[in-house]
Amino acid sequence: MRETTDILISGGGVAGLTAAAAFGSAGFRVVCVDPTPPVTDAEAEGADLRTTALLQPSVPVLIGAGLWDRLAPHAAPLQVMRIIDAGGEMPVARLTKDFDAADISDAPFGWNLPNWLLRHEMVARLAELPNVSFRPGTGFARMLPREREALVTLTDGSQIAARLVIGADGRTSPVREALGIGVRTFRYGQKALAFAVTHDLPHGNVSTEVHRSGGPFTLVPLPDRDGLPASAVVWMETGAEVARLAALPQPDFEAEMTARSSGILGPLRLATKRSVWPIISQIADRMSGHRAVLMAEAAHVVPPIGAQGLNMSLADLRSLLDLGQSHRDDPGQPAVTDAYHRSRHREVQARVAGIDLLNRASMASAPGLRDLRAKALDALYSARAVRTSLMRAGLGVRSAAATTKPT
């Protein structure tokens, strides 16, 4: 017998799991599929050791999805975003600028959590929702859009008739391919090393980007680890340099990462395995089709700068959820899918372009270009109105009213 549901979500990553919890908590019948079961243990093979900073506007979505109470006890607040330019002759800080959330809000910019832990808590939340069926190990195979539904065939041969199909299935999205939607991809020749460290000096809830060349070296606060201050690190460099760094013996690697950090937290000690991730920018030509929409990395991919990636994805979800709740009788009708594309695509285009520009600036290796980058940072920071506007833009809000502490 053919199964029916309100919403079928292709993708069991953090964005897809959040969407399943959000729509399920809102009372919709949801089926979420992914060919690869999520890894929910930091020590397991394939664990995603990156972290995600959940910015203020994302928290109401997580509250509505019944996730925030699960996540908050594990989160490290991000009160200050610090940018250091270390582009002089030696890799030492020559310019430091702090963007403090207190200037625009009574809450931190956001809260940082490990990606594997996000998956662990989200899977647990889905198990509490009787109207949500999560099926790891089964994926999206093909789709036949019809007037009132989309008939989806899964990789196990079963079929589901869904009012709305959500493609949250990554940068090579099968849903996007089924819809015939093209993408534009920008490559930088970069990769990123992701890992966690401990250090002697406390991070003080400050997230720091150190810019020299090749891309930023970013330290993001984590809760203490074995009684020591801890941070997550994303170290972006050319592909060849990342390969060299990843192969270094641990003592040599620790010496190099301490030097690259400009020593701002003292000696850094590796606390986890090193994982390597490719860096690209990508944007879909459209974010919707008949009976289907794209969100998260199926729609847009950006380098890990300014904590934009998942927060853009949760902005997608917020827009889609609002539209779906306004059309509960049929959340996949054109009034939803077309309005979703209009509400998100232009903003996504602007953010992808902005982060692309920031990443290219961070890669500068010529001394003259690095000096120009430092002067631009100093000028932008010195004007208070510009500084506060940049902070609100980074959060994705337009007014101070939107930047308040979650309750």
ZAVO-655973 format. One record per residue: residue in one letter; y, z, x of N, C-alpha, C, O, CB in turn. Coordinates in steps of 0.2 Angstrom, whole numbers, plus 2048, in hexadecimal, padded with zeros to 3 digits. Glycine has a CB too. Example, Ala and Ser with C-alpha at 12.3 -4.5 7.8 and 13.67 -1.06 7.14 Angstrom:
BEGIN
A7E48278427EA82783E7F08278427EF82A8477EA82D839 S7F58238407FB8248448008278408068288437FD81D846 
***
This chain:
BEGIN
M7FA8008048008008008068008048078048098008067FB R80B7FC8038117FC8068158028058168048008157F5804 E81880580B81C80B80A82380980982680480B81B80F811 T82780D80682E80C80483281280782F81880782F80B7FD T83881180983C81680C84481480B84580E80A83B818813 D84881980B84F81780B85181481285580F81285381D80A I84F81781785281581E84C81582384881A82385781A820 L84C81082684780F82C84B80F83284F80B83384280982B I84A81383784D81483E84881184384381484485081B83F S84A80C84784780A84C84A80D85384F80B85484680284D G84681285684981585C84881D85B84B82085785081385D G84582086084482786084782A86684582F86883C829860 G84C82786885082B86D85583086A854831864855825871 V85A83286E85E83786B86283586586383886086383A871 A86582F86686982C86086482B85A86682D85586C826862 G85F82885B85A82785585882D85285882E84C854823857 L85683285685483985385983C85085883F84A85183D859 T85F83C85286583F84F86683B84886883F84386B83E853 A86683584886783184286283383D863834837867829843 A85B83483F85683683A85783D83785783E83184F83683E A85A84183C85B84883986184883586184C83085C84D83F A86684483686C84483286B84182B86D844826872840836 F86883B82B86683882486183C82186183D81A864831825 G85C83F82485784382185B84981E85984B818852845825 S85F84C82286385281F867851819869855815867856825 A86984A81986E84881386984680D86C844808872842815 G86384780E85F84680885B83F80785883D802862847802 F85D83A80C85983480C85283480F85183981385E82F810 R84E83080C84782F80F84882B81584B82581584282C80A V84582D81B84682A82183F82982583B82E82584B82E826 V83E82482883882382C83C82183384081C83383381D82A C83A82483883C82383F836821843831825844840829842 V83781B84783181984B83381885283981685382E813848 D82F81885783081785E82981686182581A86083481C861 P82981086582280F86882181486D81B81586F82280886B T82681887082481C87582682387382C82587182981B87C P82182887382282F87182883287582883187B81C833871 P82C83687383183987782E83E87B82A84287A83783C872 V83183F88182F84488683484A88583A84988683084188E T83184F88383585588183485B88683586188483385787A D83285A88C83185F89183385D89883285789A829861892 A83886189B83B85F8A183685D8A78388598AB8408648A3 E8318608A782C85F8AC8278598AB8238588AF8288668AE A8278578A58228518A382484B8A682A8498A882285189C E81F8468A88208408AA82583C8A582383C89F81A83C8AC G82A8398A882E8358A48348398A083783689C82A83189F A83583F8A283A84389F8418408A184283E8A783984A8A1 D84584089C84C83E89D8508438A085284889C84F83B897 L8528438A68558498AA85D8498A986084D8AC85384A8B1 R85F8438A68668438A58698488A086484B89D86883C8A3 T86F8498A087284E89B87784A89687984489887585489E T87884D89187D84A88C88384F88A88185488887A847886 A88984D88B88E85188989084F88289284A88089585188D L88F85487D89085387689885587589985B87588B856871 L89C8508748A38518738A485486C8A08538678A784B874 Q8AA85786B8AC85A8658AB85685E8A885985A8B385C865 P8AD85085E8AC84C8588A484B8568A384A8508AF846858 S8A084C85B89984B859896851856890851853895849860 V89985785789685D85589585D84D89085F84B89A863857 P89A85B84989985B84289385783F88F85983B89F85983E V89185284388B84E84188585284388085283F88B847845 L88585584887F85984A87E85F84587986184488085C851 I88486284388386883E88086583887C86883588B86B83D G88385F83588085D82F87985B83087585B82B88485782D A87785983687085783786B85D83886585C83986F85283D G86E86383886A86983986886A84086386D841864869834 L86C86784586A86784C86E86C85086C86E85586A86084F W87486D84E87987185387687885487787A85A880871850 D87487B84F87288285086C88285586B88785986F885849 R86887D85586287C85A86587B86186287E86685D877858 L86A87786286D87586887287A86B87287A87187086E867 A87687D86787B88186A87988686F87D88787487F884865 P87488A86E87288F87387088C87A87089087F86C893870 H86F88687A86D88388187287F88487287C88A86787E880 A87887F88187E87A88388287E88888488488788187887D A88587A88D88A87D89189187A88F89187388F88987B899 P89687E88E89C87B88B8A087789189F8798978A1880889 L8A487288F8A886E8948AF86F8928B286C88E8A6866894 Q8B28748968B98768948BE8718988C386F8958BB87D896 V8BD86F89E8C186B8A28BE8658A48B88658A78C486F8A8 M8C185F8A48BF8598A78C38588AD8C98578AD8BF8538A2 R8C08588B38C38588B98C28518BD8BC84F8BD8C185E8BE I8C784E8BF8C68488C38C98498CA8CE84B8CB8CA8428BF I8C58478CF8C68488D68C68418D98C183D8D88C184D8D9 D8CB83F8DC8CB8398E08CA83B8E88CD83F8EB8D28358E0 A8C48398EA8C283A8F18C28348F58BD8328F98BB83E8F1 G8C782F8F48C68288F68CA8288FD8CB8228FF8C98248F2 G8CB82D9018CE82C9078C982B90C8C482990B8D2833909 E8CB82C9138C782A9188C182E9188BB82C91A8CB82B91F M8C18359168BC8399168BA83B90E8BF83B90A8BD84091A P8B483C90D8B283E9068B48459038B08499018AB83D904 V8BB8469048BE84D9028C384B8FC8C68468FC8C1851908 A8C48518F88C88508F38CF84F8F58D28538F98C88568EE R8D384A8F38DA8498F58DE8498EF8E484A8F08DB8428F9 L8DB8498E98DF8498E38DB84C8DE8D584A8DC8E28428E1 T8DD8528DA8D98558D58DD8568CF8E28588CF8D685C8D8 K8DA8538C98DE8548C38D98578BE8D48548BD8E184D8C1 D8DC85C8BA8D885F8B58DA85D8AE8E085E8AD8D88678B6 F8D685B8AA8D785A8A38D486089F8CE86089E8D58538A0 D8D886589C8D686B8998D686A8918DB86888F8DA87189B A8D086B88E8D086B8878D586F8848D786E87E8C986D885 A8D78758878DB8798848E28768828E687987E8DD880888 D8E48718858EA86D8848EA86A87D8EF86887B8EB86888A I8E486887B8E48658748E086886F8DF8668698E185E875 S8DC86E8718D787086C8D687886D8D887A8738D186C86D D8D387B8688D08828698C988286B8C688786B8D2886863 A8C687C86D8BF87C86E8BE8788758C38748778BB878869 P8B98788788B787487E8B786D87C8B786B8768B1876881 F8B88688818B78618808B086087D8AF85C8788B885D886 G8AB86387F8A486287D89F8678808A186C8838A285B87F W89986687F89386A88188E86688488C86188189186E87B N88B86888A88786488E88086688D87E86C88D889864895 L87B86288C87486388B86F85E88E87185888F872864883 P86986089186585C89486285788E86085988985F85F897 N86185189085E84C88B85784E88885684D88385E84588E W85385088D84C85288B84C857886848857881848854891 L85185C88685186288285485F87B852862876856867885 L85985B87B85B85887585585587185585686B860852876 R85185187484B84E87184785486E84485386984784A876 H84685987284185E870844861869840862865841864875 E84A86386984D86686384D86285D84C864858853869865 M84E85B85F84F85785984885585684885585085285085C V84385485A83D85385783B85985383885984E83785285D A83C85F85583B86585183E86584B83C86884683C86C856 R84586384B84886384584585E84084585F83A850861846 L84385884284085383E83A85683A83985483483E84D841 A83685A83E83085D83B83286283582D86383182C861840 E83886483583A86982F83C86582983D86882384086D831 L83D85E82983F85A82483A856820837852823845855826 P83885881A83285581783484E81582F84A814831859811 N83A84C81583B84581383C84081983E83A81884284580F V83B84381F83B83F82583483E82883184382984084282A S83283882A82C83782E82D83483483082E835827832829 F82C83883A82D83584082683384382183784383083B845 R82682D84682082A84882082784F82082185081E824843 P82082C85482082985B81982685C81482885A82082F85F G81982186081481D86281381685E80F81285F80D821861 T81781685981881085481F80D85582481185481681284D G81F8068568268038568277FE8518237FC84D82680085D F82D7FB8518307F684D82D7F085082D7EE8568377F684D A82A7EB84C8277E584E82B7DF84B82D7DB84F8207E484B R82D7DF8458317D98428337DC83B8317E183882C7D3841 M8387D883883B7DA83283D7D382E83F7CE8318427DD834 L83C7D482783D7CF8238437D181E8417D58198377CC81F P8497D081F84E7D281A84E7CF81484D7C98138557D181D R84E7D380E84E7D08078547D38048597D68078487D3804 E8557D07FE85B7D27FA85C7DA7FA8627DC7FB85C7CF7F3 R8577DD7F88587E47F68557E97FB8557EF7FB8557E67F0 E8517E680184E7EA80584C7E680C84D7E080B8477ED802 A84A7E98118487E68178407E881783F7EE81784C7E781D L83C7E38188357E48198347E48208347DF8248317DF815 V8327EA8238317EB82A8297EC82C8267F08288357F182D T8277E88308207E98338207EC8398247EB83E81D7E2834 L81C7F283A81C7F68408177F38458127EF84381B7FD83E T8177F684B8127F485080B7F684E8067F38518137F7856 D80A7FA8498037FC8478007F88417FB7F983F802803845 G8057F383F8037EE83A8057F18338057ED82E7FC7ED83A S8077F783280A7F982C8107F682A8147F482E80A80182C Q8127F78248187F482181C7F981D8197FD81A8177EE81D I8237F981E8277FE81B82D7FA8188307F681B82A803820 A82E7FB8118347F880E83A7FD80E83980280B8327F6807 A83F7FB81284580081384B7FD81084C7F781184580281A R84F80180D8567FF80A85A7FD81085E7F8810859804806 L85A80181685E80081C85A80182285680682286480581C V85A7FC8278577FD82D85D7FF8328627FB8338537F782F I85B80483686080683C85D80484285880784486280D83B G86080084685E7FF84D86180385286780285385F7F784F A85D80885486080D85985B80D85F859812862860814856 D85980786085380686585580386C8517FF86E84E801861 G85B80486E85C80387585F7FC8778607F8872856804879 R8607FB87D8647F687F8607EF87E8637EA87F8667F7886 T85A7EF87E8567E987C8537E987584E7E78748507E9881 S8577EC8718567ED86A8517E88668547E286585C7EF866 P84B7EA8648477E586084B7E385984A7DE8568417E885F V84E7E88568527E78508577E28518587DD84D8557EE84D R85B7E38568617DE85885E7D78598617D28568647E085E E8587D785C8557D085D8537CD8578547C785684F7D1862 A8507D185284E7CF84C8537CC8488537C884484A7D4848 L8597CF84885F7CD8458627C78488677C48458647D3844 G8607C584E8637C085186A7C185486E7BC8548637BA84D I86C7C78558737C98578737C985F86F7CC8628757D0855 G8787C58628787C586987C7CB86C87F7CF86987C7BE86B V87C7CB87387F7D08778837CD87D8817C887F87A7D6879 R8887D187F88B7CF88588A7D588A88B7DB8888937CE884 T8877D38908857D88958897D789B88A7D289E87E7D8896 F88C7DD89E88F7DD8A488C7E18A988A7E78A88977E08A3 R88A7DF8AF8867E28B488B7E48BA88F7E08BC8807DE8B6 Y88A7E98BD88E7EC8C388A7EC8C988E7EE8CE8917F28C1 G8847EB8C98807EC8CF87F7F38D187E7F58D78847E98D5 Q8807F88CC8807FF8CD8798028CA8767FF8C58868028CA K8788088CC87380C8C98758138C987A8148CD86C80B8CC A8728178C687481E8C686E8238C78688228C58778208BF L86F8288CC86A82D8CD86C8338C88728358C886A82F8D4 A8678368C486883B8C08648418C285E8408C38678398B9 F8678478C286384D8C48678538C386D8528C186184C8CC A8648598C486785F8C38688638CA8638628CE8648638BE V86D8678CB86E86A8D186F8718D08728738CA8738678D6 T86E8768D587187C8D487687D8DA8768798DF86C8828D5 H87B8828DA8808828DF88388A8DF88188D8DA88687E8DD D88688C8E48888938E588F8948E088F8998DE88A8948EC L89388F8E08998908DD89988F8D589588A8D489F88C8E0 P89B8938D189B8928CA89F88B8C88A488A8CB89D8988C5 H89C8888C38A08828C18A68838BC8AA87F8BB89B87D8BD G8A68898B98AC88B8B58AC8878AF8B28868AC8B288B8B9 N8A78848AC8A787F8A78AC8798A88AF8778A38A98838A1 V8AC8778AE8B08718B08AB86B8B18A686C8B68B48728B6 S8AC8668AE8A885F8B08AC85B8B48B285A8B38A785C8A9 T8A98598BA8AD8568BF8AB84F8C18A584E8C28AD85A8C5 E8AF84A8C18AE8448C48B18438CB8B78438CB8B083E8BF V8AD8428D08B08408D68B08398D88AA8368D88AC8458DC H8B58368D98B682F8DA8B782D8E18BC8308E48BB82C8D5 R8B38298E48B48268EB8B381F8EB8B781B8EB8AF82A8F0 S8AC81D8EB8AB8168EA8A48158E78A081A8E78AB8128F1 G8A28108E489B80F8E289A8118DB89680F8D78968128E6 G89F8158D889E8188D289F8208D289F8238D88978178CE P8A18238CD8A282A8CD89C82F8CE89682D8CD8A582D8C6 F89D8348D289883A8D289A83F8CE89F8428CF89883C8DA T8968408C88988458C389484B8C388D84A8C38988418BC L8978518C38948578C289585A8BB89B85B8B989685C8C8 V89085B8B789185E8B088E8648AF8888658B188F8598AB P8928698AD88F8708AC8888718A888886D8A38948758A9 L8848758AB87E8778A787E87E8A78818828AB8778748AB P87A8818A38798898A387588A8AA8728868AD87488B89D D8768918AC8738938B286C8918B38688918AE87589A8B3 R86A8908B986388F8BA8608938BF8628938C58628878BC D85B8988BD85889D8C285E8A18C585D8A38CA8548998C7 G8628A38C08688A78C386D8A48C78728A88C98658AD8C7 L86D89D8C887289A8CC8768958C78738928C286F8968D1 P87C8948C988088F8C587D8888C687A8878CB88788F8C8 A87D8848C187987E8C187E8788BE88287A8B987387E8BD S87D8728C088086D8BD87B8678BD8778668C188686B8C1 A87D8628B887985C8B887E8578BC8848578BC8798598B1 V87A8528BF87E84D8C487C8468C18768458C087C84E8CB V8818428C188083B8C08848388C688A8388C78828388B9 W8808348CB8838328D188282A8D087C8278D187F8358D7 M8888278CF88781F8CF88981C8D588E81E8D988C81D8C9 E8858178D78868138DD88380C8DD88080B8D78838178E3 T8848088E28818028E28798038E28778088E48837FE8E8 G8767FE8DF86F7FE8DE86B8008E58678048E586C7F88DC A86D7FC8EA86A7FD8F186B8048F38678078F686D7F88F6 E8718078F287380E8F586F8138F186D8188F387A80F8F4 V86E8128EA86A8178E68638168E886081C8E986B8158DF A8608118EA8598108ED8598148F38548188F48578098EE R85E8148F785D8188FE85E81F8FC85A8238FF863815902 L8628218F88638288F685D82B8F385B8318F58698298F2 A85A8278EF85482A8EB84E82B8F084A82F8EE8528258E5 A84E8278F58488288FA84982D8FF84582E9038478218FD L84F83090085183590584C83B90484B83D8FE858837905 P84A83E90984784590984C84A906852849907845848910 Q84A84F90284E8538FF85485690385A85690184A8598FC P85385990985885C90D85E85790E86485890E85685F913 D85C85191086184C91186584A90B86B84890B85D845915 F8618499068648488FF86984D8FD86F84B8FB85F8478FA E8678538FE86C8598FC87285990187885A8FE86885F8FD A87185790787785690B87C851909882852909875855913 E87984B90787D8459058818478FF8868458FE87983F905 M87D84A8FA88084B8F38868508F488B8508F087B84D8EE T8858558F888A85A8F98908578FC8968598FA8878608FE A88F85390189584F90489884B8FF89F84B8FE89384B90A R8948478FB8978438F589B8478F08A08448ED89283F8F2 S89984D8EF89C8518EA8A38548ED8A68588E98988578E8 S8A58538F38AA8568F68AA85D8F78AF8618F98B18548F2 G8A48608F68A28678F78A686B8F28A78718F48A48698FE I8A78698EC8AC86D8E88A88738E58AB8788E38AE8698E2 L8A18738E589D8788E289987B8E889487F8E68998768DD G89B87A8EE89787C8F48908788F48908738F18958848F3 P88C87A8F98858768FA8828758F388187A8EF88187A8FF L88086F8F287C86D8EC87486D8EE87286A8F387E8668E9 R8708708E98698708EA86686D8E486786E8DF8668788EB L8618688E685E8648E18598698DD85586D8E085A85F8E4 A85A8698D685686D8D28518698CD84D86D8CA85B8718CD T8518638CD84C85F8C984B8598CE84D8578D385085D8C2 K8468558CB84584E8CD84B84A8CD85084B8C983F84B8CA R84B8448D185183F8D184E83A8CC8488378CD85383D8D8 S8528378C78508328C385682C8C485B82E8C684F8338BC V8548268C48588208C585981C8BE85481B8BB85581C8CB W85F81A8BD8618178B78658118B886A8128BC86481C8B2 P86480B8B58698058B686F8068B286F80A8AD8657FF8B4 I8748038B587B8048B287D7FD8B087E7F88B48808078B7 I87F7FC8A98827F68A78877F88A18877FE89F87C7F18A4 S88B7F389F88E7F389988B7EE89488A7E98978967F389A Q88B7EF88E8887EA88988B7EC88288C7F18808807EB889 I88C7E687F88F7E787888C7E187488C7DC8768967E7878 A8897E386E8877DF86988C7DB8668927DD8658827E2864 D88B7D48648907D08618927D385A8977D285788D7C9860 R88D7D685688E7D985088A7E08508857E185488C7D484A M88C7E484B8887EA84B8857EB8448827F084288D7F084B S8847E58408807E583A87E7DE8388807D983B8857E8834 G8797DE8348767D88328737DA82A8757DF8288707D5836 H8707D582786E7D68218687DC8208637DC82486A7D081E R86A7E181D8667E781C8657EB8228607EF82385F7E5819 A8697EA8278687EE82E86E7EF8328737EB8318637E9832 V86E7F48368747F583A8717F784186B7F98428787FB837 L8767F78468747F984D8797FF84F87E7FF84D8757F3852 M87680385287A80985587780B85C87280885E87980F850 A87B80F85F87981186687880B86A87C80786A873816865 E87480C86F8738078748708008728717FB87586E80987A A86E80086C86D7F98688737F58678737EF8678697FA862 A8797F986787F7F68658847F686B8887F286C8837FA85F H8837FB86F8887FC87588580087A88280587988F7FF873 V8867FE88188480288788A80388B88E7FE88C87E7FF88A V88B80988E89180989388F80E89888A81189889780D88F P89280D89E8908118A48928198A289681A89E89480F8AA P88E81D8A588F8248A48968278A689682B8AB8898288A6 I89B8258A38A28288A58A582B89F8A582789A8A68228A8 G8A88318A08AC83489A8A88368948AA83788F8B182F898 A8A183689589D83989089D83588A89D83888489E84088E Q89E82E88A89F82A88489882888189882787B8A3824886 G89382788588D82388288B82687C88B823876888824887 L88882C87C88582E87688A83087088983086A880835877 N89083287389583486E89782D86A89982E86489B837871 M89782886D89982186989382086489481E85F89981B86E S88D82286688782186288882685C886824856881822866 L88A82C85D88B83185789182F85389183084D88B83885A A89682B85689B82985289882384D89A8228478A1826856 D89481F85089081A84C88D81D84688E81B84088B816850 L88982384788582684288A82983D88982983788182C846 R89082C83F89482F83B89782A83689782C83089A83383E S89982483889B81F83489681D82F89781C82989E819838 L89081C83188A81982D88881E82888781C822884817832 L88882482A88682A82588B82A82088982B81A885830829 D89282A82189782A81C89682581789682681189E82A81F L89581F81A89481981588E81981188E81880B89481281A G88881C81488281C81188282180B87F82080687C81E816 Q88682780C88682C80788B82A80288A82C7FC88983280A S88F8258038948227FE89081D7F989281B7F489A81F801 H88A81B7FC8868167F887F8187F987A8147FB88780F7FC R87E81E7F68778217F687281D7F386C81D7F58778287F4 D8748197EE86F8157EA86C8107EE86680D7ED8728137E4 D87080D7F386D8087F78718087FE8768047FE86E8017F3 P86F80C80387380C80987280680D87680681387081280D G86F80180B86E7FB80F8727F580D8717EF80F8677F9811 Q8767F68078797F180487F7EE8098817F280D87C7F37FD P8827E88088877E680C88D7EA80C8917EA8118897DF80A A88F7ED8078947F28078947F780C8997FA80E8957F5800 V88E7F980E88D7FE81388C7FA81A8907FC81F886802812 T8887F581B8877F282188D7EE82488F7EF82A8817ED821 D8907EB8208967E782289C7EC8238A07EB8288997E281C A89D7F181F8A27F68218A17FA8278A57FB82B8A37FB81B Y89B7FB8288997FE82F89B7FA83589E7FD83989180082F H8997F483589B7EF83A8A37EF83B8A57F08418997E8839 R8A67EF8368AE7EF8368B17F58398B57F583C8B17ED82F S8AD7FB8378B08018398AF8038408B28078438AD807834 R8AA8008438A880284A8A97FD84F8AA7FF8558A180484A H8A87F684E8A77F28538AE7F18578AD7F085D8A67EB850 R8B47F18548BA7F08588BB7F685D8BD7F68628C07F0853 E8B97FC85A8BA80285E8B58028648B780486A8B980985A V8AF8008628AA8008688AC7FB86D8AB7FC8738A37FE865 Q8AF7F586B8B17F08708B67F38758B67F287B8B47EA86C A8BB7F78728C07FA8768BE7FF87B8C07FF8808C67FD871 R8B98038788B680887D8B28058828B28078888B280D879 V8AE8008818AA7FD8868AE7FA88B8AD7FA8918A57F7883 A8B47F68898B97F388E8BC7F98928BD7F88988BE7EF88A G8BE7FE88F8C18048938BD8078988BF80889D8C480988E I8B78088968B280B89B8B08068A08AF8088A68AC80E897 D8B080089E8AE7FB8A48B47FB8A98B37FB8AF8AE7F48A0 L8BA7FB8A78C07FC8AB8C08028B08C18028B68C77FC8A7 L8BE8088AD8BE80E8B18B880D8B68B98108BB8BC8148AC N8B280B8B48AD80A8B88AF8058BE8AD8078C48A78088B5 R8B28008BD8B47FB8C28B97FF8C78B87FE8CD8B77F58BF A8BD8038C48C28068C88BE80B8CD8C080C8D38C780A8C4 S8B980F8CA8B68148CE8B18118D38B08148D88B18188C9 M8B080A8D38AC8078D88B08058DE8AD8038E38A88018D5 A8B68058DE8BA8028E38B98058EA8B880B8EA8C28038E1 S8B88008EE8B68038F58BC8018FA8BC8058FF8B07FF8F7 A8C07FC8F98C57FB8FE8CA8018FD8CC8038F88C97F48FC P8CD8039038D18099038D88078FF8DA80C8FC8D480A90B G8DA8018FF8E08008FB8DF8018F48E38048F08E37F98FC L8D97FF8F18D87FF8EA8D68078E88D88098E38D17FB8E8 R8D380A8ED8D28128EC8D98158EC8DA81A8E88CE8158F1 D8DE8138F08E48178F08E88158E98EB8198E68E98148F5 L8E780F8E78EA80D8E08E78118DA8EB8138D68E98058DF R8E08128DB8DD8168D68E081D8D58E18208D08D68168D7 A8E18208DB8E38278DB8EB8278D98EC82C8D58E38298E3 K8EF8228DA8F68228D88F68218D08FA8258CD8FA81D8DB A8F181D8CD8F181C8C68EF8238C38F28258BE8EC8178C4 L8EA8268C68E882D8C38ED8328C38EF8358BE8E28308C7 D8F18328C88F78378C98FC8358C48FF83A8C18F98378D0 A8FD82F8C390382D8BE90182F8B79058318B39048268BF L8FA82D8B58F882E8AE8F88368AD8FA8388A78F182B8AD Y8F683A8B28F58418B08FC8448B08FD8498AC8F18448B6 S9018428B49088458B490B8458AD9108498AC90C8428B9 A90A8408A990E83F8A390A84389E90484189C90F8388A1 R90C84989B90884D89790684989090084A88E90C853895 A90B84588D90984288790383D8898FF83C88490F83E885 V90383A88E8FE8358908F88398918F283788F900831896 R8F883E8958F28428968EF8458908E984488F8F484889B T8F284788B8EF84A8858ED8448818E884587D8F484E881 S8F083E8818EE83887D8E78368808E383487C8F383387D L8E78368878E083488A8DB8398888D58378878E1834891 M8DC83F8888D78448868D584387F8CF84387D8D984B887 R8D984287A8D78418738D383A8738CF83A86F8DD84186F A8D68358768D282F8768CB8308798C682D8768D682987A G8CA83387E8C38358818BF83887C8B983787C8C4839887 L8C283C8788BE8408738BC83B86D8B883C8698C1846870 G8C183686C8C08328668C38348608C183385A8B9831864 V8C98388618CD83B85B8D483985C8D68378628CC84385B R8D88398578DE8378578E383C8568E983B8578DF832851 S8E18428548E68488538E384E8558DD84F8558E884884B A8E78538568E585A8588E185D8528DD8618548EB85E859 A8E285B84C8DE85E8468D785D8478D38618448E185B840 A8D585884A8CE85684B8CA85A8518C485A8518CD84F84C T8CE85E8558CB86185B8CB86885A8CF86C85D8CF85F861 T8C686B8568C58728558BE8748568BA8708568C787384E K8BD87A8578B787D8598B287C8538B487E84D8B888485B P8AC87B8548A787A84F8A588184C8A58868508A0877851 T8A48828468A288884389B88884089988D83D8A788A83D 
***
